[in-house]
């Protein structure tokens, strides 16, 4: 089990790093969107490439951060019923959901998405819009995103099994990362000599 927990830790680190890097794509999407809007209104010019790159960036953010979201236990859940159960029962529900829902969905999407990407890459498929972009960079995001999600599913499964065996902490505890506002407030208090 120690080897599996070490693997889970590596997967967690991979998705954490990718998630933090992909966050910068939000800024890129905002800048491109704003520039496109300004050029369109000020000069009455527009480009389908600018619109499509925004879609590509949104797809990258959504797909590449799916594993990071699972790592942080931020996926949408219906806790109305599960919240009434003990932590062990909730963990068993997570194990069941991962094995019978997450893994089959990831496998099916990977099975369908990889050939879809390969065909686009081999044929040098281009958007049908005038001035549109090549499509394979957007299409590779689907298998890549679901691969990262599947890997994180393996990590979460290992951590939950370790918890059930008494070999690890409760992985469902939310990872709290301080927001920029919280960090600023702490820094202000520190400079004043007060504790947070």
HUCOR-V626718 format. One line per field, one symbol per residue. ss: DSSP state (a for helix, b for strand, c for the rest). psi: psi as a letter, one per 30 degrees, with the letter a starting at -180 (. if undefined). Layout:
ss=???
psi=???
This chain:
ss=caaaaaaaaaaaaaaaaaaaaaaaaaaaaaaaaaaaaaaaaaaccccaaaaaaaaaaaaaaaaacaaaaaacccccccaaaaccccaaaaaaaaaaaaaaaaaaaaaaaaaaaaaaaaaaaacccbcccccccbcaaaaaaaaaaaaaaaaaaaaaaaaaaaaacccccccccccccccaaaaaaaaaaaaacccc
psi=feeeeeeeeeeeeeeeeeeeefeffeeeeeeeeeeeeeeeeeghllkeeeeeeeeeeeeeeeefgeeeeeeghglkljgeeffflleeeeeeeeeeeeefeeeeeeeeeeeeeeeeeeeeeeghkkkfkkgllkfeeeffeeeeefeeeeeeeeeeeeeeeeeefgglljffkkjjkkleeeeeeeeeeeefgll.
